[in-house]
Amino acid sequence: MSRQFVTRIDDRVEPARRVRVRTVRGESPYVRDDNVVVEEPLEIRVARAGEPGPGQPISITMRTPGDDVELALGFLLGEGVIRSARDVASVRECGPDGNVVRVELAAGLALETGRLQRNFYATSSCGVCGKASLAAVEAMLNLERVDARLSITPDLLRSLALQARDAQPVFRDTGGLHAASLFDARGALVATHEDVGRHNALDKLVGAQLLAGTLPLSRCVLLLSGRASFELLQKAAVAGIPVVASIGAPSSLAIEMAERTGIMLAGFLRDESFNVYAHEERLL
């Protein structure tokens, strides 16, 4: 898929909005303006090759407007609907407010709409609860082990958090966003994407790399601004990312996913310290 088949709406909602707030500090409350992050729904629709009309709605996610095409493509890649940009014939933003993305699949690509519900394994209520369920998800997505030849130093890992913070302008303005940041093997920042949702931020990042033709990301390190959940590790594995670090803690199932797919997983990343939960042999 070339970029000429990507259609975007130019008049977009800004990611932050000014609001009037009353601040209480000690005994002297006062009124001032503040920036808050924008949160709006995005509907992702998929159509078979040559199919007219709006397509089949498969997901609605609450997100921060911006990079919606990348979000949709990253989501479809993570769900196993597409494997590469070649699986997409066209993608366009549409709807009265631009809050819909329609993706037309390439000819010959099957579409299984029956299983495309975002929360069918991602939430605690549906319950990916242990190794048997994890194996079922691996089989469904046809997950392969990542290229695990990348090793990194403690100094490189410790340098990531500060670089990522400097690349999050909307977070600085609002304090209300998550981020997914991609670094190369030398620790240089490649890209950062912000969103009100952790999964959306990573979908935007992976979708952008899919459009750029850089997948798999076998010589890259991913930094997550919050905790490392199972679904985020699954998305990283699909993108071929061999090292994932998070500012927060990983879950038990995220550690299991990292171990099974060859991802080196670090958590509680600070300027001076971090923990390694999987494949510590690749820490130099």
RAZIMO-V105399 format. One record per pair of residues at least 12 apart in sequence whose C-alpha atoms are under 10 Angstrom apart, sorted by the first residue. I is the first residue (numbers start at 1). J is the second residue. D is the distance in Angstrom with one decimal. If there is no record, write none. Layout:
[[I;J;D] [I;J;D]]
//
This chain:
[[1;84;8.9] [1;85;5.3] [1;86;5.3] [1;87;7.6] [1;88;6.0] [1;89;6.1] [1;90;7.1] [1;91;9.3] [1;106;9.0] [1;210;9.8] [1;211;7.9] [1;213;9.5] [2;85;8.3] [2;86;8.9] [2;88;9.4] [2;89;8.8] [2;90;8.6] [2;211;7.9] [2;212;9.3] [2;213;9.7] [3;90;8.9] [3;91;9.3] [3;211;7.4] [3;212;9.0] [4;90;8.6] [4;91;9.7] [5;88;9.1] [5;89;7.2] [5;90;4.9] [5;91;6.4] [5;92;7.9] [6;69;7.9] [6;89;9.3] [6;90;6.0] [6;91;5.1] [6;92;5.6] [6;93;8.4] [6;103;9.4] [6;211;9.6] [7;69;8.6] [7;90;8.1] [7;91;6.4] [7;92;4.3] [7;93;6.2] [7;94;8.7] [7;101;9.5] [7;102;9.8] [8;67;9.4] [8;68;8.9] [8;69;7.8] [8;91;8.7] [8;92;5.9] [8;93;5.2] [8;94;7.9] [8;98;8.4] [8;101;9.2] [9;92;8.3] [9;93;6.1] [9;94;7.3] [9;95;9.7] [9;97;9.0] [9;98;6.5] [9;99;9.8] [10;93;9.7] [10;98;9.2] [11;97;8.9] [11;98;8.5] [12;65;7.4] [12;66;7.4] [12;97;8.2] [12;98;7.4] [12;99;9.6] [13;38;8.3] [13;40;9.5] [13;64;9.0] [13;65;6.2] [13;66;7.7] [13;97;8.7] [13;98;9.0] [13;99;9.9] [14;37;9.0] [14;38;7.4] [14;64;8.6] [14;65;6.9] [14;66;7.8] [15;35;9.9] [15;36;8.6] [15;37;6.0] [15;38;5.2] [15;39;8.0] [15;40;9.8] [15;63;9.6] [15;64;5.8] [15;65;5.8] [15;66;7.0] [15;170;7.3] [15;174;9.7] [15;177;9.9] [15;194;9.4] [15;195;8.6] [15;196;9.5] [16;34;9.8] [16;35;6.2] [16;36;5.5] [16;37;4.4] [16;38;5.2] [16;39;8.9] [16;64;8.5] [16;65;9.2] [16;170;7.0] [16;171;9.4] [16;173;7.9] [16;174;7.2] [16;176;9.6] [17;34;8.2] [17;35;5.4] [17;36;5.4] [17;37;6.3] [17;38;6.4] [17;173;9.8] [17;174;9.0] [18;33;6.4] [18;34;5.5] [18;35;4.6] [18;36;6.4] [18;37;9.0] [18;38;9.8] [18;174;9.7] [19;32;8.5] [19;33;5.6] [19;34;5.4] [19;35;6.3] [19;36;7.1] [20;32;5.8] [20;33;4.6] [20;34;6.2] [20;35;8.8] [21;33;6.1] [21;34;6.6] [21;35;9.6] [22;34;9.6] [34;173;8.5] [34;174;7.9] [35;170;9.1] [35;171;9.9] [35;172;9.7] [35;173;6.1] [35;174;5.3] [35;175;8.9] [35;176;9.5] [36;170;9.1] [36;171;9.4] [36;173;7.7] [36;174;5.0] [36;175;7.9] [36;176;7.1] [36;177;9.7] [37;63;9.9] [37;64;7.3] [37;65;9.7] [37;170;7.7] [37;171;8.3] [37;173;8.5] [37;174;5.9] [37;175;8.0] [37;176;5.9] [37;177;7.2] [37;195;8.8] [37;196;7.4] [38;62;9.9] [38;63;8.0] [38;64;5.6] [38;65;7.2] [38;174;9.6] [38;176;9.2] [38;177;9.7] [38;195;9.3] [38;196;8.1] [39;61;9.9] [39;62;6.3] [39;63;5.4] [39;64;4.9] [39;65;7.2] [39;195;8.8] [39;196;6.8] [39;197;9.3] [40;61;8.3] [40;62;5.5] [40;63;5.6] [40;64;6.3] [40;65;6.9] [40;99;7.9] [40;196;9.6] [41;60;6.4] [41;61;5.6] [41;62;4.4] [41;63;6.0] [41;64;8.4] [41;65;8.6] [41;99;6.6] [41;100;8.6] [42;59;8.1] [42;60;5.5] [42;61;5.4] [42;62;6.2] [42;63;6.6] [42;64;9.0] [42;65;8.2] [42;68;7.8] [42;71;9.4] [42;72;9.0] [42;97;10.0] [42;98;8.4] [42;99;4.8] [42;100;5.6] [42;101;7.5] [43;57;6.8] [43;58;7.7] [43;59;5.8] [43;60;4.4] [43;61;6.7] [43;62;8.9] [43;68;9.7] [43;72;8.8] [43;93;10.0] [43;94;9.9] [43;95;9.4] [43;98;9.6] [43;99;6.3] [43;100;4.7] [43;101;6.4] [43;102;8.5] [44;56;8.4] [44;57;5.9] [44;58;6.0] [44;59;5.3] [44;60;6.3] [44;61;8.3] [44;68;9.3] [44;69;9.4] [44;71;9.2] [44;72;6.3] [44;73;9.4] [44;75;9.0] [44;76;9.2] [44;93;9.5] [44;99;8.7] [44;100;6.0] [44;101;5.1] [44;102;6.2] [44;103;7.7] [45;57;4.2] [45;58;5.8] [45;59;7.3] [45;60;9.1] [45;72;8.7] [45;91;9.7] [45;92;10.0] [45;100;7.3] [45;101;6.1] [45;102;4.7] [45;103;6.1] [45;104;8.5] [46;58;7.1] [46;59;9.6] [46;72;9.7] [46;76;9.3] [46;81;9.6] [46;91;9.1] [46;101;8.4] [46;102;5.7] [46;103;4.8] [46;104;5.8] [46;105;7.2] [46;111;8.4] [46;113;8.8] [47;89;9.9] [47;90;9.8] [47;91;9.9] [47;102;7.3] [47;103;6.2] [47;104;4.7] [47;105;6.2] [47;106;9.4] [47;111;8.3] [48;88;9.7] [48;89;9.3] [48;103;8.7] [48;104;5.8] [48;105;5.3] [48;106;7.3] [48;107;7.5] [48;108;8.7] [48;109;7.7] [48;110;7.8] [48;111;7.0] [49;87;9.9] [49;88;8.8] [49;89;7.2] [49;90;9.3] [49;103;9.6] [49;104;5.9] [49;105;5.2] [49;106;5.4] [49;107;5.0] [49;108;7.6] [49;109;7.9] [49;110;9.5] [49;111;10.0] [50;89;9.1] [50;104;7.7] [50;105;8.5] [50;106;8.6] [50;107;7.9] [51;104;7.9] [51;105;9.3] [52;104;9.5] [53;102;9.8] [54;94;9.3] [54;95;9.6] [54;100;9.6] [54;101;9.6] [54;102;7.0] [54;103;9.5] [54;104;9.8] [55;101;9.8] [55;102;6.8] [55;103;8.0] [55;104;8.0] [56;102;8.7] [56;103;9.5] [56;111;9.9] [56;113;7.7] [57;100;9.4] [57;101;9.5] [57;102;8.7] [57;113;8.8] [57;116;9.3] [57;117;9.8] [58;76;9.7] [58;113;7.0] [58;114;9.0] [58;115;9.1] [58;116;5.8] [58;117;6.3] [58;118;7.9] [59;72;9.3] [59;75;9.2] [59;76;9.9] [59;116;7.5] [59;117;6.4] [59;118;6.2] [59;119;9.2] [60;99;9.8] [60;100;9.1] [60;117;9.2] [60;118;8.3] [61;118;8.6] [61;197;8.7] [61;199;9.7] [61;200;8.2] [62;195;9.4] [62;196;7.8] [62;197;7.3] [62;200;8.6] [63;99;9.8] [63;194;9.7] [63;195;6.2] [63;196;5.7] [63;197;6.1] [63;198;9.5] [63;199;9.6] [63;200;6.7] [63;201;8.8] [64;177;8.6] [64;194;8.0] [64;195;5.2] [64;196;5.6] [64;197;7.8] [64;200;8.6] [64;201;9.1] [65;98;9.1] [65;99;8.1] [65;194;10.0] [65;195;8.1] [65;196;9.4] [66;193;9.6] [66;194;9.2] [66;195;8.7] [66;204;9.0] [67;193;8.6] [67;194;9.6] [67;195;9.7] [67;200;9.9] [67;201;9.5] [67;203;9.7] [67;204;6.3] [67;205;8.9] [67;207;8.9] [67;208;8.2] [68;92;9.4] [68;93;7.6] [68;98;9.0] [68;99;8.3] [68;100;8.5] [68;101;7.1] [68;200;9.3] [68;203;9.5] [68;204;7.3] [68;207;9.3] [69;91;7.0] [69;92;7.1] [69;93;7.0] [69;100;9.4] [69;101;6.6] [69;102;8.8] [69;103;8.8] [69;203;9.9] [69;204;7.9] [69;207;7.6] [69;208;8.4] [69;211;9.5] [70;91;9.7] [70;101;9.9] [70;200;9.5] [70;201;9.7] [70;202;9.7] [70;203;6.9] [70;204;4.7] [70;205;7.1] [70;206;7.4] [70;207;4.1] [70;208;5.1] [70;209;8.5] [70;210;8.2] [70;211;7.7] [71;101;9.3] [71;193;10.0] [71;195;9.9] [71;199;9.3] [71;200;6.2] [71;201;7.7] [71;202;8.1] [71;203;4.8] [71;204;4.1] [71;205;7.6] [71;206;8.0] [71;207;5.9] [71;208;8.1] [72;91;8.9] [72;92;10.0] [72;93;9.9] [72;100;9.5] [72;101;6.9] [72;102;8.6] [72;103;8.0] [72;200;9.0] [72;203;7.3] [72;204;7.6] [72;206;10.0] [72;207;7.2] [73;85;8.5] [73;88;8.8] [73;91;8.6] [73;101;9.5] [73;103;8.1] [73;203;7.4] [73;204;7.9] [73;205;9.9] [73;206;8.0] [73;207;5.0] [73;208;8.2] [73;209;9.9] [73;210;7.7] [73;211;8.5] [74;199;9.7] [74;200;8.5] [74;201;9.6] [74;202;7.6] [74;203;4.2] [74;204;6.0] [74;205;7.4] [74;206;5.2] [74;207;3.9] [74;208;7.7] [74;209;8.8] [74;210;7.6] [74;211;9.6] [74;235;8.5] [74;238;9.9] [74;239;9.1] [75;118;8.9] [75;199;8.6] [75;200;7.9] [75;202;8.8] [75;203;5.4] [75;204;8.1] [75;206;8.5] [75;207;7.6] [75;235;8.5] [76;103;9.4] [76;116;9.3] [76;203;8.7] [76;207;8.8] [77;141;9.7] [77;203;8.5] [77;206;8.4] [77;207;7.9] [77;210;8.8] [77;235;8.1] [77;238;7.4] [77;239;8.1] [78;141;8.3] [78;202;9.8] [78;203;7.7] [78;206;8.8] [78;207;9.5] [78;231;8.9] [78;232;9.3] [78;234;7.4] [78;235;5.1] [78;236;8.4] [78;237;8.8] [78;238;6.2] [78;239;7.9] [79;115;9.6] [79;116;7.6] [79;117;9.3] [79;118;8.2] [79;140;9.2] [79;141;7.0] [79;234;9.3] [79;235;8.3] [79;238;9.0] [80;116;9.5] [80;140;8.0] [80;141;5.3] [80;142;8.0] [80;143;9.1] [80;235;9.8] [80;238;8.3] [81;105;9.2] [81;109;8.8] [81;110;8.2] [81;111;7.0] [81;112;8.0] [81;113;9.4] [81;116;8.5] [81;141;8.8] [82;105;8.2] [82;106;9.5] [82;109;8.3] [82;110;9.4] [82;111;9.3] [83;210;9.5] [83;215;9.8] [83;238;8.7] [83;239;9.4] [84;207;10.0] [84;210;6.8] [84;211;9.0] [84;213;8.5] [84;215;8.0] [84;216;9.5] [84;239;9.9] [85;105;9.8] [85;106;9.4] [85;207;9.3] [85;209;9.9] [85;210;6.2] [85;211;6.6] [85;212;9.1] [85;213;7.5] [85;215;9.5] [86;105;8.9] [86;106;7.1] [86;107;9.9] [86;210;9.8] [86;211;10.0] [86;213;9.9] [87;104;8.9] [87;105;5.9] [87;106;5.0] [87;107;8.0] [87;108;8.9] [87;109;6.9] [87;110;10.0] [88;103;7.1] [88;104;6.1] [88;105;4.5] [88;106;4.9] [88;107;8.7] [88;109;9.0] [89;103;7.7] [89;104;5.5] [89;105;5.2] [89;106;4.6] [89;107;7.8] [90;102;8.2] [90;103;6.0] [90;104;5.2] [90;105;7.1] [90;106;8.1] [91;103;4.4] [91;104;6.2] [91;105;8.7] [92;104;8.8] [121;133;9.0] [121;134;9.6] [121;137;8.2] [121;230;9.9] [121;231;8.7] [122;229;9.3] [122;230;8.0] [122;231;6.3] [122;232;9.7] [123;231;9.3] [128;230;9.0] [128;253;8.5] [129;253;8.3] [130;252;9.1] [130;253;7.2] [130;256;9.1] [131;253;8.3] [131;256;8.1] [131;257;9.4] [134;230;9.3] [134;253;8.0] [134;256;8.5] [134;257;7.7] [134;260;9.8] [135;257;9.5] [135;260;9.6] [137;234;9.2] [138;234;8.7] [138;257;9.0] [138;260;9.6] [138;261;9.4] [141;234;9.3] [141;238;8.4] [142;238;9.0] [143;234;8.4] [143;235;10.0] [143;237;7.2] [143;238;6.6] [143;240;9.7] [143;260;9.8] [143;261;7.7] [144;237;7.7] [144;238;7.8] [144;240;8.6] [144;260;9.2] [144;261;6.6] [144;262;9.1] [145;237;7.4] [145;238;9.1] [145;240;8.0] [145;241;9.9] [145;242;9.0] [145;258;9.4] [145;259;9.5] [145;260;7.3] [145;261;4.2] [145;262;5.6] [145;263;8.1] [146;216;8.8] [146;217;9.2] [146;218;7.2] [146;236;9.2] [146;237;6.4] [146;238;8.3] [146;239;8.6] [146;240;5.1] [146;241;6.7] [146;242;5.9] [146;243;9.5] [146;258;9.7] [146;260;9.6] [146;261;6.0] [146;262;5.7] [146;263;6.8] [147;216;9.0] [147;217;9.1] [147;218;5.9] [147;219;8.5] [147;237;9.8] [147;240;7.0] [147;241;8.0] [147;242;6.4] [147;261;9.2] [147;262;7.5] [147;263;8.7] [148;218;7.8] [148;219;9.1] [148;240;9.3] [148;241;8.8] [148;242;5.6] [148;243;8.4] [148;261;9.0] [148;262;5.9] [148;263;6.9] [148;264;8.2] [148;279;9.3] [148;282;8.4] [149;218;8.5] [149;219;8.6] [149;242;8.1] [149;262;9.6] [149;282;8.1] [150;185;7.5] [150;218;7.7] [150;219;6.4] [150;220;8.2] [150;221;9.2] [150;241;9.7] [150;242;6.8] [150;243;7.8] [150;263;9.8] [150;264;9.2] [150;282;7.2] [150;283;9.3] [151;185;8.4] [151;219;9.4] [151;242;9.0] [151;243;8.5] [151;264;8.8] [151;279;10.0] [151;280;9.5] [151;281;8.4] [151;282;4.6] [151;283;5.8] [151;284;6.4] [152;185;7.5] [152;186;8.5] [152;187;9.0] [152;221;9.2] [152;243;8.6] [152;264;9.7] [152;282;6.6] [152;283;5.4] [152;284;5.8] [153;186;9.7] [153;187;9.8] [153;282;8.6] [153;283;5.7] [153;284;4.9] [154;272;9.3] [154;273;8.6] [154;274;8.7] [154;283;6.9] [154;284;7.2] [155;187;9.4] [155;271;9.2] [155;272;8.9] [155;273;9.7] [155;284;9.8] [156;183;10.0] [156;185;8.9] [156;186;7.4] [156;187;5.8] [156;188;9.3] [156;221;10.0] [157;187;7.7] [157;221;8.9] [157;223;9.2] [157;243;9.9] [157;244;9.8] [157;245;7.8] [157;266;8.8] [157;269;7.8] [157;270;9.0] [157;271;8.7] [157;272;9.6] [157;273;9.1] [157;274;8.4] [157;283;9.6] [158;187;9.7] [158;245;9.9] [158;269;6.9] [158;270;6.4] [158;271;5.1] [158;272;6.3] [158;273;6.9] [158;274;7.7] [159;187;7.5] [159;188;9.4] [159;269;9.6] [159;270;8.8] [159;271;6.7] [159;272;9.0] [160;181;8.8] [160;182;9.4] [160;183;8.0] [160;187;7.0] [160;188;8.5] [160;189;8.2] [160;221;9.3] [160;222;9.3] [160;223;7.3] [160;245;9.0] [160;269;8.6] [160;270;8.9] [160;271;8.3] [161;181;9.3] [161;223;7.7] [161;224;9.3] [161;225;8.4] [161;245;9.5] [161;246;9.0] [161;247;7.7] [161;269;7.2] [161;270;6.8] [161;271;6.8] [162;270;8.9] [162;271;7.4] [163;181;9.1] [163;183;9.6] [163;187;9.3] [163;188;8.5] [163;189;7.1] [163;192;9.9] [164;179;8.2] [164;180;8.5] [164;181;6.3] [164;182;8.8] [164;183;9.4] [164;189;7.7] [164;191;9.1] [164;192;7.2] [164;193;9.9] [164;223;7.9] [164;224;9.3] [164;225;8.5] [165;179;9.1] [165;181;9.5] [165;192;9.7] [165;225;9.0] [167;179;9.4] [167;181;8.6] [167;189;8.8] [167;191;8.5] [167;192;6.6] [167;193;8.9] [167;194;9.5] [168;180;9.8] [168;181;9.4] [168;192;7.3] [168;193;8.0] [168;194;7.0] [169;194;9.0] [170;194;7.6] [170;195;9.1] [171;194;7.8] [171;195;9.1] [171;196;9.6] [176;194;9.7] [176;195;8.6] [176;196;6.6] [176;197;9.7] [177;193;9.8] [177;194;6.2] [177;195;5.3] [177;196;4.6] [177;197;7.3] [177;198;8.2] [177;201;8.9] [177;225;8.9] [177;226;9.9] [178;193;8.5] [178;194;5.6] [178;195;5.5] [178;196;5.8] [178;197;6.3] [178;198;5.5] [178;199;8.9] [178;200;8.9] [178;201;6.7] [178;202;9.3] [178;224;7.9] [178;225;5.7] [178;226;6.9] [179;192;6.7] [179;193;5.6] [179;194;4.3] [179;195;6.4] [179;196;8.5] [179;197;8.6] [179;198;6.8] [179;199;9.3] [179;200;9.0] [179;201;5.6] [179;202;7.5] [179;204;9.9] [179;205;9.3] [179;223;8.2] [179;224;6.2] [179;225;5.3] [179;226;8.0] [180;192;5.7] [180;193;5.6] [180;194;6.7] [180;195;8.8] [180;198;7.7] [180;199;8.8] [180;200;9.0] [180;201;5.6] [180;202;5.3] [180;203;8.9] [180;204;8.6] [180;205;6.8] [180;206;9.4] [180;222;7.0] [180;223;5.8] [180;224;4.9] [180;225;6.4] [180;226;9.1] [180;232;10.0] [180;246;9.4] [181;193;6.6] [181;194;8.7] [181;201;8.9] [181;202;8.2] [181;205;7.6] [181;221;8.3] [181;222;5.8] [181;223;5.1] [181;224;6.6] [181;225;8.2] [181;245;9.9] [182;202;9.6] [182;205;7.8] [182;206;9.3] [182;209;9.9] [182;217;9.3] [182;220;6.7] [182;221;5.8] [182;222;4.8] [182;223;6.4] [182;224;9.1] [182;241;9.4] [182;244;9.5] [183;217;9.9] [183;219;8.8] [183;220;5.5] [183;221;5.1] [183;222;6.4] [183;223;8.0] [183;243;9.9] [184;217;9.0] [184;218;9.4] [184;219;6.2] [184;220;4.6] [184;221;6.2] [184;222;9.0] [185;218;9.2] [185;219;5.5] [185;220;5.5] [185;221;6.9] [185;243;9.7] [186;219;9.2] [186;220;8.8] [186;221;9.4] [187;220;8.5] [187;221;7.8] [188;220;9.6] [188;221;9.7] [189;220;9.7] [189;221;9.4] [189;222;9.9] [190;209;10.0] [190;220;8.8] [190;221;9.6] [190;222;10.0] [191;205;7.3] [191;206;10.0] [191;208;9.1] [191;209;9.1] [191;222;9.9] [192;204;9.1] [192;205;6.9] [192;222;9.8] [192;223;9.2] [192;224;10.0] [193;205;5.7] [193;206;9.5] [193;208;9.3] [194;225;9.5] [198;224;8.1] [198;225;8.1] [198;226;7.6] [198;227;8.9] [198;228;9.4] [198;229;9.5] [198;232;8.2] [199;224;9.9] [199;229;9.4] [199;231;7.8] [199;232;6.5] [199;235;8.7] [200;232;9.9] [201;224;9.1] [201;225;9.7] [202;222;9.2] [202;223;9.7] [202;224;8.3] [202;232;7.5] [202;235;7.8] [202;236;8.4] [203;232;9.2] [203;235;7.9] [203;236;9.6] [205;222;9.9] [206;235;8.4] [206;236;8.4] [206;238;9.4] [206;239;6.8] [207;239;9.5] [209;239;9.0] [210;239;8.7] [214;239;9.6] [215;238;9.5] [215;239;6.3] [215;240;7.2] [215;241;9.1] [216;236;9.9] [216;237;9.3] [216;238;8.2] [216;239;5.4] [216;240;4.8] [216;241;7.2] [216;242;9.8] [217;236;9.0] [217;237;9.5] [217;238;9.5] [217;239;6.1] [217;240;5.1] [217;241;5.1] [217;242;7.8] [217;243;9.9] [218;237;9.9] [218;239;8.3] [218;240;5.4] [218;241;5.3] [218;242;6.0] [218;243;8.9] [219;240;8.8] [219;241;7.3] [219;242;7.3] [219;243;8.7] [220;240;8.8] [220;241;6.0] [220;242;6.9] [220;243;7.0] [220;244;9.0] [221;236;9.7] [221;241;6.6] [221;242;6.8] [221;243;4.9] [221;244;5.8] [221;245;7.6] [221;263;10.0] [221;264;9.5] [222;236;7.9] [222;241;7.0] [222;242;8.4] [222;243;6.3] [222;244;4.7] [222;245;6.2] [222;246;8.2] [222;265;9.7] [223;243;8.7] [223;244;6.0] [223;245;4.8] [223;246;5.5] [223;247;7.7] [223;266;9.3] [223;267;9.6] [223;269;9.1] [224;244;7.6] [224;245;6.3] [224;246;4.5] [224;247;6.3] [224;248;8.1] [224;267;9.3] [224;269;9.6] [225;245;8.9] [225;246;6.0] [225;247;5.3] [225;248;7.2] [225;269;9.5] [226;245;9.8] [226;246;6.1] [226;247;5.3] [226;248;4.9] [226;249;7.7] [226;250;9.2] [226;267;9.4] [226;268;9.1] [227;245;9.3] [227;246;5.9] [227;247;6.4] [227;248;4.1] [227;249;4.8] [227;250;5.6] [227;251;7.8] [227;254;9.8] [227;267;7.8] [227;268;8.4] [228;244;8.5] [228;245;7.9] [228;246;5.9] [228;247;8.4] [228;248;6.9] [228;249;6.1] [228;250;4.3] [228;251;6.4] [228;252;9.6] [228;253;9.6] [228;254;6.5] [228;255;8.7] [228;265;8.9] [228;266;9.0] [228;267;7.6] [228;268;9.8] [229;246;9.7] [229;248;9.9] [229;249;8.6] [229;250;5.9] [229;251;5.5] [229;252;8.4] [229;253;7.3] [229;254;5.2] [229;255;8.6] [229;257;9.6] [230;250;8.3] [230;251;6.9] [230;252;8.1] [230;253;5.5] [230;254;4.0] [230;255;7.8] [230;256;8.4] [230;257;6.7] [230;258;8.8] [231;253;9.1] [231;254;7.5] [231;257;9.1] [232;244;9.5] [232;254;7.9] [232;257;9.8] [233;250;9.5] [233;253;9.2] [233;254;6.0] [233;255;8.4] [233;256;9.5] [233;257;6.6] [233;258;6.7] [233;261;9.1] [233;263;8.3] [233;265;8.9] [234;254;8.1] [234;257;7.0] [234;258;8.4] [234;261;8.8] [236;258;9.4] [236;261;9.8] [236;263;8.5] [237;257;8.6] [237;258;8.1] [237;260;9.9] [237;261;6.6] [237;262;8.5] [237;263;7.4] [238;261;9.6] [240;261;9.4] [240;262;9.7] [240;263;8.9] [241;261;9.9] [241;262;9.4] [241;263;7.2] [241;264;9.3] [242;258;9.0] [242;261;8.7] [242;262;6.8] [242;263;4.7] [242;264;6.2] [242;265;8.7] [243;258;9.1] [243;262;8.7] [243;263;5.4] [243;264;4.7] [243;265;6.1] [243;266;8.1] [243;278;9.7] [243;279;9.3] [243;282;9.3] [244;258;8.7] [244;263;6.9] [244;264;6.2] [244;265;5.0] [244;266;6.4] [244;267;8.5] [244;278;9.9] [245;264;8.2] [245;265;5.8] [245;266;4.5] [245;267;5.6] [245;268;8.2] [245;269;6.9] [245;274;8.9] [245;275;9.3] [245;276;8.7] [245;277;9.9] [246;265;8.2] [246;266;6.4] [246;267;4.8] [246;268;6.2] [246;269;6.0] [246;270;9.4] [246;274;9.1] [246;275;9.7] [247;266;8.8] [247;267;6.0] [247;268;4.8] [247;269;4.8] [247;270;7.0] [247;274;8.7] [248;266;9.4] [248;267;5.9] [248;268;4.8] [248;269;7.1] [248;270;9.5] [248;274;9.9] [249;266;8.6] [249;267;5.3] [249;268;5.7] [249;269;8.9] [249;275;9.1] [249;277;9.9] [250;265;8.4] [250;266;8.1] [250;267;6.3] [250;268;8.5] [250;277;8.2] [251;267;10.0] [252;277;9.6] [254;277;9.6] [254;278;9.7] [255;276;9.8] [255;277;6.4] [255;278;6.4] [255;279;9.8] [256;277;9.4] [256;278;8.2] [257;278;9.3] [258;277;8.6] [258;278;6.2] [258;279;8.1] [259;277;8.7] [259;278;5.6] [259;279;6.7] [260;278;9.3] [260;279;9.9] [262;278;8.2] [262;279;7.1] [263;277;9.9] [263;278;7.1] [263;279;6.9] [263;280;9.8] [263;282;9.7] [264;276;7.6] [264;277;7.6] [264;278;5.2] [264;279;4.8] [264;280;6.6] [264;281;8.6] [264;282;7.1] [264;283;8.5] [265;277;5.5] [265;278;5.1] [265;279;7.0] [265;280;8.0] [266;278;7.4] [266;279;9.3] [266;280;8.7]]
//
